[in-house]
């Protein structure tokens, strides 16, 4: 949705589904995405269900419309692709802590695994804290101008703070979050229930 | 390496490292990749350590050199990005079976988890078997011509057969494998020890 907004594709159809109600396994979703996962996205007859794939496709199809999300310089372009794909690892590590009980059946849960997942997430977040060190000092984005790297990585950072991440412990992540949170594309795509209760969870507060 | 070969960038420096000897944690790797993982790749001063990121970058930087790895038609381009990113899920599911003992400490292992991982891998492989149904009938690739989707997905398929996947049970995957295995870029990038002992493992034979 951030990419759709940046590319001035407003007017796209979208629908908020509930995981709790299992709506991601509905026939409506399965017809687009046989994995029964979100996002499930269609542009004309073209189906793109991986968010990074959908972003790359939209950027390529609407190159000169709205904001250009791929930097021109080879150095920034390399950084963009690198951070974008590393963002998928950040997602995995956040999920392995936040959704541990959903991902692991009760009889297979171990305190040692919970501890290790939390330590690995802290290591991952500190890596990003380092990446952002120079970037936020310059008031800039992950790879020069606002790019696909921010499109993919920002929602992870927002997600982490929603789940209680400490701004004191991760000041660069917090700075990055506050630099981007009111960008129009990001405001327009914020989940409505996040606005209603901006922070109701503290699972990450001691990470 | 497949992308480097397709883009006629022969002459690139490369080095085969041993996981068993922990060479991926060497200073030489850590200087390029702070995660201590492979690949660790540098083009000039530009660092790209995620293989999909490196492929996207090389394709973009060398658009008109060697084989064009991005289709022109929107439909094929959508399919390319989608399959490419889904390939990362295939990698995860293969790893969770093949490297279970490496990934999970002994006291946290469960037969129920092993069974579930194997079932999830079978579901994943059957999904790809379906994707390839039309494709290999037409003697073609994952998204029209040979593209970044094949660059990312093929090594996973090769890996699965090396670990004993049954060609009888997955005939389309086997057909796809045999269509691509002698392509020059793929032959040039095949791990040398795979040639010495083409198939020494049977962990996937009953999947």
Interface residues (C-beta under 8 A of the other chain):
Chain A: X34 X35 X43 X44 X45 X46 X47 X48 X49 X50 X52 X53 X54 X56 X57 X60 X61 X70 X74 X75 X77 X78 X79 X81 X82 X84 X85 X86 X88 X105 X107 X108 X110 X112 X113 X127
Chain B: X34 X35 X43 X44 X45 X46 X47 X48 X49 X50 X52 X53 X54 X56 X57 X60 X61 X70 X74 X75 X77 X78 X79 X81 X82 X84 X85 X86 X88 X105 X107 X108 X110 X112 X113 X127
